[in-house]
Amino acid sequence: MLKPHRNEALVVVLNFNGWKETIPCIEALLQQSYKKFHILLIDNGSKDASLTKLKRFMNHEKITFHKEPVNLGFAGGINIGIRKAIEEKY
């Protein structure tokens, strides 16, 4: 479940075996000057070290972490993010 944040944008970041690219992406988002956003980090069934490496973001106040047990492909993973954004009225 997403942490409700009124009047904020939701940034969906999809990861599949790509923690080396995902970590700099998340860090850059957190360092930007615009702060009215929340990150939905979706792991799309990774089989590499992604879960271990991305664990450091799991309790961050601006990040909700969602794990899919299998890879749903790019469209399937992003659709999860869109569905959650609609449900939470982002």
C-alpha positions in Angstrom: 0.0 0.0 0.0 1.2 3.4 -0.9 1.8 6.1 1.8 -0.8 8.7 1.0 0.5 12.1 0.0 -2.0 14.7 -1.1 -1.1 16.9 -4.1 2.1 15.0 -4.9 3.2 13.3 -8.1 3.9 9.6 -8.1 7.1 8.5 -9.8 7.1 4.9 -10.9 10.6 3.3 -11.1 10.6 -0.2 -12.5 13.5 -2.5 -11.8 14.3 -5.9 -13.4 17.8 -7.2 -12.7 19.1 -3.6 -13.0 20.0 -2.4 -9.5 23.2 -0.8 -10.9 21.0 1.7 -12.9 18.1 1.8 -10.4 20.2 3.0 -7.4 21.5 6.1 -9.2 18.1 6.8 -10.6 16.5 6.8 -7.1 19.4 8.8 -5.6 19.0 11.5 -8.3 15.2 11.7 -7.7 15.8 12.1 -4.0 18.4 14.9 -4.5 16.4 17.0 -6.8 15.0 20.4 -5.6 11.4 19.6 -6.3 10.1 17.6 -3.3 6.4 17.1 -3.9 6.6 13.5 -5.2 6.6 10.0 -3.9 8.5 7.1 -5.5 6.9 3.7 -6.2 9.8 1.3 -6.7 8.6 -1.9 -8.3 10.9 -4.9 -8.6 9.6 -6.9 -11.5 10.7 -10.4 -10.6 14.5 -9.8 -10.5 16.7 -12.9 -10.2 20.0 -11.0 -9.5 21.1 -9.2 -6.4 18.5 -6.4 -6.9 16.4 -7.2 -3.8 19.5 -7.1 -1.6 20.9 -4.0 -3.1 17.6 -2.1 -3.2 16.7 -3.0 0.4 18.2 0.2 1.7 15.3 2.1 0.1 12.5 0.0 1.6 11.9 2.1 4.7 12.5 5.5 3.1 9.7 8.0 3.8 9.4 9.0 0.1 9.5 5.4 -1.3 7.1 2.5 -1.4 8.7 -0.7 -2.4 6.6 -3.3 -4.3 7.9 -6.8 -5.3 6.4 -8.8 -8.1 7.2 -12.5 -7.8 7.6 -12.9 -11.6 8.6 -10.6 -14.4 5.5 -9.1 -16.0 7.5 -7.3 -18.7 7.8 -3.5 -19.0 4.2 -2.8 -19.7 2.9 -5.2 -17.0 5.2 -3.7 -14.4 4.4 -0.1 -15.3 0.7 -1.0 -15.3 1.0 -2.1 -11.7 2.3 1.4 -10.9 -0.4 3.1 -12.8 -3.1 1.0 -11.1 -1.7 1.9 -7.7 -1.5 5.6 -8.6 -5.2 5.5 -9.6 -6.2 3.6 -6.5 -4.4 6.1 -4.3 -5.7 9.1 -6.3 -2.2 10.5 -7.2 
